[in-house]
Amino acid sequence: MLVDLTVKEFLGKVAGSDPVPGGGSIAALNGAIASSLAAMVAGLTIGKKGYEEHEELMSYLCTVAQQQQALFVADVDRDSEAYNRVFDCFKLPKSTDEEKVVRSAAIQEATKQAALIPMQVAHRAFELMGIIADVARLGNRNAVTDACVAMMAARSSVLGALMNVRINLGSLKDRAFVEQMQAEADTLETAACAKEKELLDTVNQDLSV
């Protein structure tokens, strides 16, 4: 499992000549990092003087962020496994017409799954951005820049995952599926960039000297 490696070991594999772990796994990792930071900011708010009004909310958001972290961690391996399944399908025999049909169908199905997994990551990362916005707005002000880093990581998770969606869509013959996923990706990307900009603009203005 990739997630069981040390940080140095994982980075070494990313820098290696194998195609996995690649951008999709890194997009999921960014989601895990963003979730961790969101949980930290919420945790740093709980029990602190002046934040009593939001303590119950922060406790809830901390729990949700931790749950999201676990899902993103699983996605690090899920994305690489999806790529490997596509690669394995290309190794199927193609000596006869029947084998070619079976091989082509297998490639198409595996590629569709390889698009659906990063789309799930992108949606989850976008939902996380809402949690991050709340912990940045209502949480410990001393950790607001940590929330901003979380937001940037979440946006990278969304956009990186969507890149992996799009590259897989280019190989699919199901035009209705492709058009629906492309429209979904475009909408998510626009919304994610806007949400990040809203928070960063507000915080940068507050921090300006």
C-alpha angles and dihedrals in degrees: 000000000000092000091059092063122097116256091256092048092049093049089048091056091047090052092048128097096259116101091230135100087038141146095313094056090045090052089055090046089054088055090052091049091049091049092050093051092047090052090048094053091047090048092050088056098051112096094007120133113253095027099074091114092062100036096105091049092047091051089053094046091048090055093047092048091051090050090050090050091059091051093050091048089055089048091060088071096032091062094049091046090052091053091049091052091055090048091050091052091058087059093060116116118270104178096117134039090249092052090049091054092049092046093049092049091049092050091049093050094046091048091050089054089047087058096044096053096058089043088058089049091050093051093048092048090051091051088050089056088065091054091048091051089054095049090047092050100041104020135089108314091213088066099043093110089054087056089051091053088049089053092051091049090049091051089050088051091053096046095041092050091048090053087058091048092053097047090054093046089062090068098049126101096196097098096184090055092046094050093047093049093045092052090047091050094049092051093048094048093052093047094047094051091048093050093050092048092050093056097040093048091051095047095043089053091050091049097046114118 
